[in-house]
């Protein structure tokens, strides 16, 4: 049970239910689903999207290789020299599931966040940042409880004295009316409390003062930590974010987070599917900027023309292109 619970973020297991985590998972899902796949037809858009969600929330994704990729909901395995040797897979079906035994060569096992102690297993970003995930879940739960249970907008006002039955009737009439007067005091109680109704006629607010708890600051920092754990720049969610910041956040996510994951997936697929598989995320997820692309194309054409005039061509030109990362792997 401990092994199966390892991919749940936070002590309460609610980290993955927060909107911040789900927005990051959606970005992973969309980025991998857009990827260009060469070398196999098995890695469909649907399979890539399933892989992205499983990697983001569990750190692992397992597929049984048949005429198509069949996702496994659960599995256990045996290893040899630290590498998986055989699997017992649980395949989900409507109305129940089934179990199937397969060798490692029949299974695609994608994983991220592996360590030297368990190289055959992956770990989710929430597991690696469980404190931030737990803090975020606790804060959102606390704020939800405040807005659900606290007497927001309610106040205590002094009223003329009456009989006990009349006062009880007044109190019961206000119960459940959110934002209305909820508790009624008599003049005698107000005077006894040092608040005479004729002196300023002040009223006691029952709404909690959340500004003193610094909940907004903690919530922002916890969300930023979760975003960073998933490789999403926190500035992407900033309300005043501009277009250049959005494009840089997209590039960061695609180039430094999703593309290395895609290369790990391509290695696994190449080893199991009998051919070289390439997965490219950088091209389809680039930030489209017509003006910038046009300027880049004009600069590239001018540079190539200058290279030809200078007699730089052939292997020398290819070396120069490779030096500035214009090379195809």
KACORPE-V692755 format. One record per residue. RES is the residue in one small letter. D_CENTER is the distance of its C-alpha to the mean C-alpha in Angstrom with 2 decimals. Layout:
res-><RES,RES>
d_center-><D_CENTER,D_CENTER>
This chain:
res-><x,x,x,x,x,x,x,x,x,x,x,x,x,x,x,x,x,x,x,x,x,x,x,x,x,x,x,x,x,x,x,x,x,x,x,x,x,x,x,x,x,x,x,x,x,x,x,x,x,x,x,x,x,x,x,x,x,x,x,x,x,x,x,x,x,x,x,x,x,x,x,x,x,x,x,x,x,x,x,x,x,x,x,x,x,x,x,x,x,x,x,x,x,x,x,x,x,x,x,x,x,x,x,x,x,x,x,x,x,x,x,x,x,x,x,x,x,x,x,x,x,x,x,x,x,x,x,x,x,x,x,x,x,x,x,x,x,x,x,x,x,x,x,x,x,x,x,x,x,x,x,x,x,x,x,x,x,x,x,x,x,x,x,x,x,x,x,x,x,x,x,x,x,x,x,x,x,x,x,x,x,x,x,x,x,x,x,x,x,x,x,x,x,x,x,x,x,x,x,x,x,x,x,x,x,x,x,x,x,x,x,x,x,x,x,x,x,x,x,x,x,x,x,x,x,x,x,x,x,x,x,x,x,x,x,x,x,x,x,x,x,x,x,x,x,x,x,x,x,x,x,x,x,x,x,x,x,x,x,x,x,x,x,x,x,x,x,x,x,x,x,x,x,x,x,x,x,x,x,x,x,x,x,x,x,x,x,x,x,x,x,x,x,x,x,x,x,x,x,x,x,x,x,x,x,x,x,x,x,x,x,x,x,x,x,x,x,x,x,x,x,x,x,x,x,x,x,x,x>
d_center-><24.13,22.71,21.71,20.01,18.14,16.87,13.46,12.76,11.13,13.62,17.30,17.16,14.51,12.71,9.67,7.63,9.51,8.47,7.76,5.59,2.99,4.51,4.91,2.69,4.06,6.87,7.50,7.90,9.88,11.93,12.66,13.98,15.75,17.58,18.84,22.61,23.92,27.52,29.63,28.53,28.09,26.22,22.75,22.40,19.61,18.91,18.93,16.55,14.01,14.56,14.27,10.90,9.41,11.68,10.98,7.23,8.30,11.87,12.56,15.39,16.63,20.35,22.55,26.29,28.26,30.85,31.81,28.09,24.96,24.65,21.33,21.96,20.36,21.74,24.06,26.17,28.01,30.90,30.97,33.70,33.51,29.86,29.08,28.44,31.81,31.42,28.93,29.31,26.76,25.96,25.81,24.71,27.38,28.10,30.19,29.37,28.47,30.49,30.60,31.47,32.57,31.84,32.54,29.95,31.28,30.40,26.72,23.79,21.61,18.53,16.97,15.13,15.67,19.17,21.86,25.65,26.15,24.22,23.94,23.76,20.46,16.89,14.37,10.64,8.80,8.76,12.40,13.12,11.90,13.02,14.98,12.36,10.27,13.73,14.82,12.07,12.91,16.56,16.64,15.20,17.60,20.42,20.13,20.07,23.16,24.89,24.68,25.69,28.55,29.77,32.89,31.43,34.29,36.92,39.91,43.16,46.34,49.96,52.14,55.91,57.13,57.73,58.33,55.80,55.42,54.79,52.15,50.38,50.49,49.01,46.15,45.34,45.44,42.58,40.23,37.02,37.56,34.39,35.26,38.95,41.41,40.64,43.16,46.78,49.14,52.86,54.82,56.21,52.84,51.67,54.90,54.63,51.16,52.62,51.20,54.19,53.25,55.87,54.47,51.70,50.46,47.05,44.34,41.78,38.16,36.06,32.67,30.63,30.15,26.42,27.01,28.70,25.77,23.64,20.77,19.50,19.58,17.87,15.10,14.59,14.76,12.40,9.65,10.79,10.75,7.16,6.54,9.44,8.51,6.11,9.09,8.32,11.45,11.40,14.37,12.61,11.90,15.42,17.78,20.46,18.61,21.13,21.22,21.75,18.70,16.53,18.32,17.96,14.18,14.25,16.81,15.06,11.95,14.50,17.22,16.00,12.80,13.08,16.90,17.61,15.58,17.61,20.74,20.22,19.88,22.97,24.93,24.34,25.26,28.28,29.53,29.32,30.18,33.29,32.60,30.70,27.27,25.46,21.93,21.43,18.24,19.69,22.33,20.65,17.64,20.00,20.24,23.36,25.93,29.39,31.32,29.59,29.91,33.54,34.29,32.72,34.83,37.94,37.47,37.01,40.08,42.11,41.17,42.20,45.43,46.22,45.59,48.05,50.60,50.35,50.84,47.45,46.53,45.99,44.66,44.75,42.51,40.05,40.00,39.32,36.44,34.95,35.37,33.03,30.51,31.88,32.25,31.24,30.19>
